[in-house]
Amino acid sequence: MKALGIDIGGSALKGAPVDTNTGKLLAERFRIETPERLTPAQMAKAVVDIAEHFQWRGPIGIGFPGVIFGPKILTSSNLHKDFIGCDGDKLFTKATGLPVGLINDAAAAGFAEMRFGAGRGFAGKALLLTLGTGVGSALFYRGTLIPCELGHLPMKGKSAEKRVAASVKEGKDLSWEKWGHRLNEYIAILEKIIWPELIIIGGGVSAKHEKFFKYIKTRAKLVPAEFFNESGIVGAALNAEEQR
């Protein structure tokens, strides 16, 4: 079984065909940089460009960084404001002419990690955080997905992601230690609220987890995502396959 997975982020789109039986990418991922915020029409064109790059004619899974309610996109904190209220299913299906499954990007990453990665076989309460332009989150309890938006939890007068996203570390040139302590403070709040047994850290920065995990003290087991920055692609493809 195969599906094209596309992960929409705040600074780029990434996509690749995925074997949904194994979670393996079937080709090198293709990336389109988006230094400016694309309108929905422009984003749909970028999705078409990825599909055409792979000459893809099957199902497409898309992970989007916002609240997804049925076919509609309800929030768009790090992308163009015109996505708010947009029928994402209709937008991307019409543009590609192919069946599309739309899902929150962190939820997609969670699907991949729970099925094939760091959460494989774990039946308790698992929290996944993706650290990138913003902070994505997903909670799993006994394998059931609970999408959530914990990156917007108020923290010192602003959304938490404005303090702890990987983009904040880069933009403010924070040391690993200073950023790690910020992240530790944020995760401590989440532990008090959710009491997870497993915390998985994803996003591209997870590949360098040894540089900041030492500053994070958790009650739960803390692990990096096994798919690193590919979990969103894999999980989006899994979601598309399940919706067929």
Order of alpha helices (4+ residues) and beta strands (2+ residues): beta-beta-beta-beta-alpha-beta-beta-beta-alpha-beta-alpha-beta-beta-beta-beta-beta-alpha-alpha-alpha-beta-beta-alpha
